[in-house]
Amino acid sequence: MNLIVNGEEKNFEEDSTLEEIIHELKIEEKVMAAAVNMEIVKKDEWNSFVVRENDKLELLQFVGGG
């Protein structure tokens, strides 16, 4: 299935959960937020939130600094 992830088209298995996609992309999930089609998805819902063909994902990582 095709998804748009942070503006780039990517291909994933059908019926993947948001958590599976984050793991496949090797993103550190402790310091990030996720939105699907401009709607924030709570972290405790990632393992049950199934993404669909052509969904738009924004995966934001937070970085500390000084």
Helices and strands as residue ranges (DSSP letters): E 2-5, E 8-11, H 18-24, G 29-31, E 32-36, E 39-41, G 43-45, E 56-61
